Amino acid sequence: MSLRAQILLVFLVPVFLVGGLVAFGLTIPIPHLGRAYVIKFDLPEAGSPVDLPEILGPEDRSRPLIVIDAGHGGKDPGASGAGFREKDVVLGLAIALRDELLRQGGVRVALTRSDDRFLVLEERPEIARRLNADLFISIHADSAGEIRDVSGASIYTLSSEASSEAAARFAERENNADRVNGVALEGTSDEVSTILVELAQRRVQETSAEFAVLITREGQGTLRFHPQARRSAALAVLRAPDVPAVLYESGYITNPADAARLTSEQGKQDFAEAMARAIRIFFARQSGST
């Protein structure tokens, strides 16, 4: 038999086999393996708005809006130590701060998550942007691995280098936006948009740094800070160019004393009160009343 005939048989035999089975009314069983793992769900209609968290507090939109972000969540537990998971520790701190701000009144508050859900990293600052937040605080807890004596909180703001890179990317992505942080972008070239966004982000960086200073000042004697409390880094959650933002590393959950303090009712209340003072002074300065 020639090679060409062999190739034809390879393709034609299955066709004749299936055709014969169908002609005699027989069916071929389809394996069930794997089919039970297919998950079906309805997709939202194109252009439908993404769910945003509820804004609590006064209905007056002129009141400052603080978006509090509890890091990690859901399938992402974050760091772990002393029997605690970061996602649980920081959610407790975020809720304590929200409750304290609402108790004192005068500001509006929203949480990026109020339960154990997973959020993509880039979603977190985007929530603040879409809510037109006046301040974004992302709360985390650090880990030092097997080193148990490292302790204390630290406050991160966006580094200058990362700020420039983020501005370029943001300008490229948002070049069709009308304005960012009061700076008009519509109709400008890519190069001009990048420069305008970078200038806007530089102002936001300065404002973020002012808030970081207030946290350390108002937390003295109440919160325990790392010897190097003020830091800057290329952190994704800080890259929104029009919302002042800090990332607050509340302490090291690998340190038993830090973990106990951050999860105790008194520790959470101390954090909430110190942070609330810093927030109120920050907005008082922004309004020019101090």
Number of C-alpha atoms within 10 A of each C-alpha: 5 6 7 8 9 11 10 10 11 10 10 11 11 11 11 11 11 13 13 12 12 12 10 8 8 11 10 8 6 6 7 7 7 7 8 7 7 6 6 6 5 5 6 9 7 6 6 7 8 9 7 14 16 11 15 17 19 16 10 10 10 9 15 19 23 25 30 26 27 28 29 25 22 13 11 16 16 18 19 21 19 15 9 17 20 26 26 21 23 27 24 19 26 28 21 20 23 21 16 17 24 17 11 11 12 15 22 23 25 25 26 24 21 16 15 16 13 15 16 9 13 13 13 24 26 16 21 29 19 10 17 16 21 18 24 28 23 24 23 26 28 23 20 16 14 10 10 17 13 18 24 22 22 24 24 22 26 30 16 16 11 17 25 20 14 24 24 20 15 18 24 15 11 18 21 13 12 12 16 22 16 9 14 14 21 14 12 13 12 16 11 14 26 24 15 22 29 22 18 19 26 19 16 20 25 14 17 25 22 14 23 24 16 20 23 21 14 18 19 12 10 12 22 19 20 17 11 10 17 17 14 16 15 17 17 15 22 28 27 24 25 24 26 26 31 24 25 24 22 26 25 29 31 26 22 17 16 23 25 14 18 25 17 14 13 11 18 20 17 20 22 21 19 21 21 20 16 21 21 17 17 22 18 12 12 11 9 8 8 9
